[in-house]
Amino acid sequence: MVEVGISGAFNANSVGMERSPFPLSFSVRDAGGSWQMSASAAQACELTDVFCRGANDTVLIVDVATNSFLDEDYEQWPTSSIATEQGVGFTVHPIGEWATPADGLGEEIVAVHRDSLPRFLDGWSPYELSLIDVPTAPTQDQLDEIALVLGTADLDEPVLPRLKGSRFWYSGHDDCYVFLESTDPTMPASLLSRLLALMAGSALVGDGASSSVALPEPDIATLAPLLRESPHWIGVIAAASATLVTIHLSALPQRWRLGQGPPGHVDHTAVLDVTRGSWEIVPAADSALQPAPPCERRTTYGT
């Protein structure tokens, strides 16, 4: 079961001046030894248990940017100070001056146990966050290698094949946009499953009846046909009530970009039966986009 709160990413974000509901987007690419995924909308705290499945025990917090922890001069706290405030055990490793100007690298790397990530992220929001797991407590040479690989990688370039023993790399932007690389072949379906649950949950809490709701995720086996059909998907809430949530899923020719509307067709329909606690994901009966029943969502979306 997944608990979805009123302040989750789908409810906290909107699109355009019209403040349209934020769509689910998902793309995956086989990078030869790892799978690269880009997705929205999800906060880091909504995904930690997903990308830590099968991860190494030690996770490196490579970069953090946030307005949640600022000193009297409005300068951000060091990551180690945030970890201390959150009551998380850690070790801290300074990064050399040669690395800090690189995108995605902070002034220090903080190592924590993977089970500590939910506590580290509890109650605040990073607008930039970069995490990677390592098989053992890293030496300074290994940290320098990780900083070099992450700091010099081109956009969309896989990094895990160059970092022996690492199993996932997560990079989040605006606590909404997700880039995830994993060596786990089940991770693409697991991530898409979580996104569907988060979107459905956002519709259930968006009516103001509850501040949070617990609901199941779709079985990842039911998502295999979608991923075989296309690596790129967009989803929108078609209808929502207290007992049923319907999501329209449409295949895309390429990765979704902010500002692009949903295509004029529906390829699959995902339906959450709240009463039974079950999902059904089936091909759309008619690929032509039909007007959906009025949604019962009354969410006031943030920006």
C-alpha positions in Angstrom: 0.0 0.0 0.0 1.1 3.5 -0.8 0.1 6.6 1.3 -0.6 9.6 -0.9 -0.9 13.0 0.8 -2.6 16.2 -0.2 0.8 17.9 -0.8 2.1 15.3 -3.2 3.6 16.3 -6.5 0.5 15.8 -8.6 -1.4 18.2 -6.4 1.4 20.7 -5.8 2.1 21.3 -9.4 0.1 22.6 -12.4 0.8 23.4 -16.1 0.5 26.8 -17.8 -1.4 29.9 -17.0 -4.6 27.9 -16.9 -3.1 25.8 -14.0 -4.1 22.6 -15.7 -3.6 19.4 -13.8 -0.1 18.0 -14.1 0.1 14.9 -16.3 1.8 11.6 -15.5 4.8 11.2 -17.8 7.1 8.3 -18.2 10.0 7.3 -20.5 12.5 4.5 -20.4 15.6 3.7 -22.4 17.8 0.5 -22.3 21.3 1.9 -21.8 23.1 -1.4 -22.1 23.6 -2.6 -18.6 21.2 -0.1 -17.0 17.8 1.5 -17.6 17.4 5.2 -17.8 14.0 6.6 -16.8 12.5 10.1 -16.8 9.2 10.8 -15.3 6.8 13.2 -13.5 5.3 14.1 -11.2 6.8 12.7 -8.0 8.6 14.0 -5.0 11.8 12.3 -3.8 10.0 11.3 -0.6 7.3 9.5 -2.6 9.9 7.3 -4.4 12.7 6.4 -2.0 11.3 3.0 -1.2 11.0 2.3 -4.9 14.5 3.1 -6.1 16.1 1.7 -2.9 14.6 -1.8 -3.6 17.7 -4.0 -4.1 20.0 -1.0 -3.6 23.3 -1.2 -1.7 23.1 -0.3 2.0 25.1 2.9 1.6 23.6 5.9 -0.3 25.5 9.0 -1.1 23.7 12.3 -1.0 25.7 14.0 -3.7 23.8 17.3 -4.1 21.0 19.1 -2.4 19.4 22.5 -3.1 16.6 23.7 -1.0 15.0 26.8 0.5 13.8 24.8 3.5 17.1 25.1 5.5 18.6 28.6 5.3 20.8 30.5 7.8 20.3 34.1 8.9 22.1 35.3 5.7 19.7 33.2 3.6 22.5 30.8 2.7 21.6 27.1 2.5 22.8 24.8 5.2 25.4 22.2 4.4 23.9 18.8 3.7 25.6 17.4 6.8 23.8 20.0 8.9 20.4 19.1 7.4 21.1 15.4 8.2 22.0 16.4 11.8 18.7 18.4 12.1 16.8 15.4 10.7 18.3 13.0 13.2 20.0 10.9 10.6 23.3 9.1 11.1 25.9 9.9 8.5 29.5 10.4 7.5 30.6 13.4 5.5 33.2 13.7 2.8 34.3 17.1 1.4 34.6 17.4 -2.3 37.7 19.0 -3.8 37.4 22.5 -5.2 37.9 21.2 -8.7 34.5 19.4 -8.5 32.2 21.9 -6.9 31.6 24.1 -9.9 30.1 21.1 -11.8 26.3 20.8 -12.1 24.8 18.2 -9.7 27.6 18.4 -7.2 27.6 20.1 -3.8 30.5 21.0 -1.6 30.3 17.8 0.4 29.1 14.2 -0.1 27.1 12.8 2.8 26.8 9.0 3.2 23.7 7.5 4.9 22.1 4.2 5.2 19.4 3.7 2.6 16.8 3.1 5.3 17.5 6.7 6.6 16.4 8.4 3.4 12.7 8.7 4.4 13.7 10.4 7.7 16.2 12.6 5.9 13.5 13.9 3.5 10.7 14.1 6.1 9.0 17.5 6.3 10.8 19.5 3.7 11.4 19.8 -0.1 14.6 19.8 -2.1 14.4 21.5 -5.5 17.5 19.7 -6.5 18.6 16.3 -5.2 21.1 13.8 -6.4 21.6 10.3 -4.9 23.7 7.3 -5.8 24.3 4.0 -3.9 27.7 2.4 -3.4 28.6 -1.2 -2.5 30.9 -0.4 0.4 32.0 2.6 2.5 33.7 4.7 -0.1 37.4 5.8 0.0 38.4 9.3 -1.0 39.6 8.0 -4.3 36.3 6.4 -5.0 34.5 9.6 -4.0 36.6 11.5 -6.4 35.8 9.0 -9.2 32.1 9.4 -8.5 32.3 13.1 -8.5 34.2 13.0 -11.8 31.8 10.7 -13.5 28.7 12.6 -12.3 30.2 16.0 -12.9 31.3 15.3 -16.4 28.5 13.1 -17.8 26.6 14.5 -20.7 22.8 14.9 -20.6 21.2 11.4 -20.9 24.6 9.7 -20.7 24.4 6.6 -18.5 26.7 6.7 -15.5 26.2 3.3 -13.7 28.2 1.3 -16.3 31.2 3.5 -15.3 30.7 3.1 -11.5 31.3 -0.5 -10.5 28.9 -1.8 -7.9 26.4 1.1 -7.9 22.8 0.1 -8.7 20.9 3.3 -8.9 21.3 7.0 -9.5 18.5 9.4 -8.8 18.3 13.0 -9.9 15.3 15.1 -9.0 14.4 18.6 -10.1 11.8 20.9 -8.5 10.7 17.9 -6.4 8.6 17.0 -9.4 10.7 15.8 -12.3 12.5 12.5 -11.9 15.5 11.1 -13.6 16.4 7.6 -12.5 19.0 5.1 -13.7 18.9 1.6 -12.4 20.5 -1.8 -13.0 17.3 -3.5 -11.9 15.3 -4.7 -15.0 12.0 -4.5 -13.0 12.6 -0.8 -12.0 10.8 0.7 -15.1 7.6 -1.1 -14.3 8.0 -0.4 -10.6 8.4 3.3 -11.2 5.4 3.4 -13.6 3.3 1.5 -11.1 4.1 4.0 -8.3 3.3 7.0 -10.6 -0.1 5.5 -11.4 -0.8 5.1 -7.6 0.4 8.6 -6.9 -1.8 10.1 -9.6 -4.9 8.1 -8.5 -4.3 9.1 -4.9 -4.0 12.7 -5.9 -7.6 12.6 -7.2 -8.9 10.9 -4.1 -7.3 13.5 -1.7 -7.9 16.4 -4.0 -11.6 16.6 -3.2 -10.7 17.7 0.3 -12.4 14.7 2.1 -9.1 13.5 3.4 -5.5 14.7 3.8 -4.1 11.4 2.8 -5.2 8.0 1.4 -3.6 4.6 1.4 -4.1 2.6 -1.8 -2.5 -0.3 -3.7 -0.1 -0.1 -6.7 -0.8 -1.9 -9.9 0.9 -5.3 -10.3 4.1 -4.6 -12.3 3.3 -7.6 -14.5 0.2 -5.8 -15.8 2.4 -3.0 -17.1 4.7 -5.2 -19.2 2.4 -4.9 -22.3 2.6 -1.1 -22.1 6.4 -1.0 -21.9 6.6 -3.5 -24.8 4.3 -1.3 -26.8 6.1 2.0 -26.2 8.8 3.4 -24.0 7.1 6.8 -23.8 3.7 7.4 -22.0 1.5 10.2 -20.7 -1.4 9.8 -18.4 -4.3 12.0 -17.3 -7.2 11.6 -14.9 -10.3 10.9 -17.0 -12.7 10.5 -14.1 -12.6 10.2 -10.3 -15.1 9.5 -7.6 -14.8 8.1 -4.1 -14.9 4.5 -5.4 -13.3 4.6 -8.9 -10.4 6.5 -10.5 -9.8 6.2 -14.2 -6.6 7.2 -15.9 -6.2 7.5 -19.6 -2.7 6.4 -20.9 -1.4 7.4 -24.3 1.7 6.3 -26.0 4.0 9.0 -27.3 6.6 9.0 -30.1 9.2 10.6 -27.9 9.7 11.8 -24.3 7.1 14.2 -23.0 8.1 17.8 -22.6 6.5 20.5 -20.4 3.9 22.4 -22.4 2.9 19.4 -24.6 -0.7 18.5 -24.2 -2.0 14.9 -24.3 -2.4 13.4 -27.8 -5.8 12.9 -29.3 -6.0 9.2 -28.6 -6.1 6.8 -25.7 -4.2 3.5 -25.9 -4.8 2.0 -22.4 -7.1 2.7 -19.5 -6.0 2.2 -15.9 -8.9 1.9 -13.4 -8.5 1.8 -9.6 -11.4 0.2 -7.8 -11.1 1.8 -4.4 -13.7 -0.5 -2.8 -12.0 -3.7 -3.9 -8.5 -2.3 -3.6 -7.6 -3.5 -7.1 -6.4 -2.2 -10.5 -7.4 -3.1 -14.0 -5.2 -2.0 -16.9 -6.6 -2.8 -20.3 -6.3 -1.6 -23.9 -8.7 1.2 -24.7 -11.9 0.0 -26.4 -11.7 3.0 -28.8 -8.4 4.8 -29.6 -10.3 7.9 -30.4 -10.3 10.3 -27.4 -13.8 10.4 -26.1 -15.1 13.1 -23.7 -14.6 11.8 -20.2 -17.3 12.0 -17.5 -16.9 15.1 -15.3 -14.1 14.6 -12.7 -15.0 15.0 -9.1 -11.7 16.6 -8.3 -11.8 20.0 -6.6 -8.1 20.5 -6.0 -6.6 24.0 -5.9 -3.3 23.5 -7.7 -0.1 25.2 -6.8 2.6 26.3 -9.2 
